[in-house]
């Protein structure tokens, strides 16, 4: 059971917290019935993403065995059989998608789209330069859209823009770390042969600045001010700016970025910044 649980990659479930963005920014966080729906959506995406991780580990079993850290994954290490992993993945995906249809139809279609996109990424898109990072970003966007669909509120284009920019920033940082940190990186991930540090640095710079700018514009947008009935949301921008700068520091100075979920769970300054950002949002939006 322990190898199976490790293969579900519970640390990466932090990515699914994007489903909570919709209920926070729709001013409905304290509506208990809707909050429980989002919690159910979060659980569904955790199991759905874990099914993809199992399939991914089975597909990459040979390359993972040559990787300095991935070789310790249960499937690559021989502690979990590939056939059992595929069966568990099929069960998790079936249960998750069935549960999604019980919540509501729009949410189910988003969940199904996420599952199909991740399958497409696993078997095709991750070998296509630039589109590989866009596929990762689209996965985050679908998580955020799912959080909106499950409570049936209007989808803000700003949510889509900010999510795709932030997720591209994280994905490109991961690619840079893999390219720099791994010896014979191409043997571990073929697509890395299409990148070089200079290209990735320029792309990271572009999306990092765009992420901060998009969020800042969102806080100042007339419709945002009218919706929240306050101009004070702009005071949450410094937390976003610090978070981007801290992540850049970890990528370029500490040579991290290969495992974003690990950074989010272990880097104390970044964790404090995220907590303060969330608190600032709650105070500004809900406690006027």
C-alpha atoms as one frame of an Amber mdcrd trajectory, in Angstrom:
protein
   0.000   0.000   0.000   2.871   2.394   0.744   4.411   2.092  -2.766   0.946
   2.590  -4.267   0.297   5.677  -2.145   3.686   7.127  -3.111   2.879   6.511
  -6.783  -0.279   8.599  -6.420   2.084  11.536  -5.704   0.039  13.179  -2.928
   2.514  16.085  -2.739   1.398  17.104  -6.230  -2.213  17.382  -5.121  -1.307
  20.951  -4.124  -1.726  21.830  -7.814  -5.429  21.098  -7.489  -5.944  23.997
  -5.083  -6.508  26.052  -8.243 -10.104  24.799  -8.126 -10.675  27.084  -5.124
  -9.872  30.265  -7.083 -13.379  30.579  -8.502 -15.215  30.445  -5.180 -12.810
  32.912  -3.527 -13.078  35.540  -6.258 -16.814  35.047  -6.742 -17.480  36.212
  -3.150 -19.088  32.868  -2.279 -16.388  31.292  -0.120 -18.521  31.322   3.025
 -21.533  29.697   1.348 -21.118  26.252   2.892 -23.047  24.268   0.280 -20.925
  25.702  -2.535 -17.722  25.308  -0.528 -18.406  21.596  -0.084 -18.961  21.278
  -3.825 -15.534  22.777  -4.453 -13.990  20.460  -1.857 -15.555  17.489  -3.667
 -14.191  18.874  -6.947 -10.736  19.135  -5.354 -10.872  15.479  -4.252 -12.035
  14.382  -7.698  -9.120  16.190  -9.350  -6.682  14.673  -6.848  -7.721  11.138
  -7.823  -7.982  12.055 -11.502  -4.478  13.525 -11.567  -3.139  10.519  -9.644
  -4.491   8.206 -12.322  -2.472  10.189 -14.864   0.665   9.978 -12.687   0.346
   6.189 -12.584  -0.033   5.993 -16.363   2.902   8.376 -16.802   5.135   6.299
 -14.522   4.285   3.106 -16.418   5.049   4.777 -19.743   8.359   6.193 -18.469
   9.520   3.151 -16.528  12.719   2.663 -18.539  13.774   6.313 -18.665  12.912
   6.764 -14.981  15.316   3.969 -14.089  18.147   6.052 -15.574  17.086   9.222
 -13.733  18.995  10.181 -10.530  15.816  10.678  -8.470  12.921   9.222 -10.485
  14.545   5.784 -10.319  13.311   5.625  -6.727   9.670   5.880  -7.805   7.910
   2.633  -6.833   7.132   1.522 -10.400  10.631   2.241 -11.694  12.155   0.624
  -8.591  10.096  -2.527  -9.051   8.068  -2.078  -5.866   4.777  -1.713  -7.751
   3.931  -3.765 -10.819   3.051  -1.821 -13.980  -0.039  -3.965 -14.625  -1.434
  -3.248 -11.149  -0.661   0.464 -11.617  -2.652   0.534 -14.871  -5.597  -1.222
 -13.207  -5.568   1.235 -10.291  -5.315   4.151 -12.739  -8.358   2.899 -14.656
 -10.338   2.490 -11.430  -9.398   5.952 -10.153 -10.222   7.610 -13.488 -13.568
   5.799 -13.763 -14.619   6.634 -10.207 -13.471  10.260 -10.530 -15.276  10.919
 -13.800 -18.430   9.182 -12.560 -18.381  11.326  -9.419 -17.835  14.409 -11.596
 -21.053  13.714 -13.508 -22.906  13.461 -10.206 -21.794  17.004  -9.278 -22.957
  18.648 -12.499 -22.592  18.290 -16.250 -20.368  21.346 -16.995 -17.914  20.326
 -14.279 -17.880  16.763 -15.622 -17.008  17.957 -19.124 -14.154  20.070 -17.746
 -12.865  17.108 -15.711 -13.076  14.847 -18.760 -11.278  17.474 -20.869  -8.515
  17.633 -18.258  -8.137  13.845 -18.246  -8.001  13.618 -22.051  -5.570  16.540
 -22.284  -3.219  14.936 -19.753  -3.366  11.640 -21.649  -2.560  13.526 -24.852
   0.315  15.247 -23.064   1.654  11.955 -21.692   1.710  10.210 -25.063   2.230
  13.066 -27.557   2.323  16.735 -26.562   5.254  16.523 -24.190   7.419  15.746
 -27.222   6.353  18.946 -29.041   8.465  22.002 -28.245   6.633  24.914 -26.572
   3.304  23.070 -26.831   4.530  20.839 -24.002   4.565  23.794 -21.597   1.264
  25.101 -22.952  -0.327  21.711 -22.292   0.843  21.866 -18.675  -0.525  25.399
 -18.383  -3.835  24.314 -19.910  -4.101  21.663 -17.204  -3.926  24.366 -14.527
  -6.457  26.496 -16.393  -8.877  23.569 -16.561  -8.516  23.109 -12.799  -9.475
  26.756 -12.275 -12.330  26.515 -14.790 -13.565  23.370 -13.025 -13.791  25.312
  -9.758 -15.995  27.860 -11.520 -18.129  25.275 -13.319 -18.892  23.258 -10.191
 -20.544  26.245  -8.479 -22.071  27.636 -11.696 -20.677  31.182 -11.571 -19.414
  33.355 -14.420 -15.897  32.612 -15.633 -13.657  35.661 -15.412 -11.205  36.055
 -18.320  -8.732  37.428 -15.776  -8.768  34.076 -13.976  -7.829  32.348 -17.221
  -5.113  34.876 -18.102  -3.472  34.919 -14.666  -3.636  31.134 -14.331  -2.094
  30.399 -17.715   0.720  32.920 -17.182   1.546  31.635 -13.693   1.466  28.005
 -14.790   3.663  28.752 -17.820   6.121  30.437 -15.457   6.241  27.305 -13.280
   6.445  24.917 -16.256   9.285  26.826 -17.906  11.164  26.942 -14.598  10.807
  23.158 -14.399  12.151  22.744 -17.928  15.137  24.974 -17.139  15.967  23.018
 -14.012  15.811  19.720 -15.918  18.042  21.066 -18.670  20.655  22.506 -16.291
  20.649  19.968 -13.467  20.540  16.668 -15.355  23.573  15.128 -16.974  22.676
  13.966 -20.494  19.291  15.623 -20.023  18.038  14.496 -23.440  18.266  10.844
 -22.356  15.783  11.568 -19.570  13.432  13.839 -21.535  13.838  14.004 -25.313
  12.102  17.369 -25.664  14.925  19.060 -23.731  17.027  18.830 -26.897  14.730
  21.513 -28.372  15.487  23.997 -25.582  18.547  25.865 -24.383  19.092  27.997
 -21.250  19.005  31.291 -23.166  15.641  30.554 -24.775  14.127  29.407 -21.486
  15.515  32.439 -19.633  13.854  34.814 -22.094  10.565  32.942 -21.924  10.655
  32.873 -18.113  11.346  36.620 -18.004   8.447  37.297 -20.361   5.845  35.293
 -18.432   7.120  36.393 -15.003   6.629  40.067 -15.829   3.353  39.364 -17.612
   1.997  37.465 -14.596   2.579  40.370 -12.222   1.246  42.894 -14.731  -1.904
  40.848 -15.452  -2.687  40.474 -11.755  -2.038  44.164 -11.103  -4.327  45.172
 -13.977  -7.002  42.819 -12.656  -6.949  44.499  -9.227  -7.327  47.953 -10.831
  -9.849  47.023 -13.529 -13.097  49.013 -13.176 -15.226  45.841 -13.244 -13.100
  44.345 -10.460 -13.429  47.474  -8.327 -17.190  47.520  -8.911 -17.551  43.824
  -8.138 -15.677  43.933  -4.826 -16.714  47.525  -4.046 -13.165  48.442  -3.064
  -9.954  49.772  -4.574  -7.858  47.983  -1.963  -7.254  44.744  -3.859  -4.196
  46.406  -5.368  -2.522  46.121  -1.961  -2.259  42.361  -2.479   0.060  42.914
  -5.467   3.285  43.063  -3.370   2.666  39.498  -2.177   2.372  38.303  -5.773
   5.488  40.245  -6.736   7.477  38.774  -3.845   6.262  35.263  -4.706   7.474
  35.617  -8.302  10.820  37.055  -7.189  11.269  34.353  -4.558  10.572  31.625
  -7.116  13.072  33.207  -9.528  15.621  33.252  -6.692  15.030  29.547  -6.079
  15.370  28.753  -9.801  18.505  30.779 -10.525  20.349  30.937  -7.207  19.348
  27.700  -5.486  19.058  25.649  -8.718  15.576  24.480  -7.778  12.379  24.409
  -9.826  12.374  20.771 -10.916   9.664  19.913  -8.391   7.344  22.899  -7.899
   5.136  21.008  -5.441   8.175  20.387  -3.228   9.067  24.093  -3.261   5.533
  25.043  -2.236   5.659  22.624   0.690   9.210  23.231   1.903  10.272  26.824
   1.183   9.258  28.695   4.339   9.449  32.284   2.952   7.316  31.318  -0.049
   4.800  29.512   2.164   4.522  32.541   4.470   4.069  34.816   1.461   1.261
  32.637   0.090  -0.510  32.569   3.453  -0.227  36.353   3.761  -1.549  36.784
   0.215  -4.575  34.603   0.991  -5.201  36.465   4.259  -4.953  39.808   2.459
  -7.503  38.629  -0.112  -9.918  37.471   2.562  -9.618  40.705   4.514  -9.911
  42.961   1.465 -12.699  41.070  -0.296 -14.816  39.760   2.553 -14.243  42.079
   5.522 -15.154  45.477   4.161
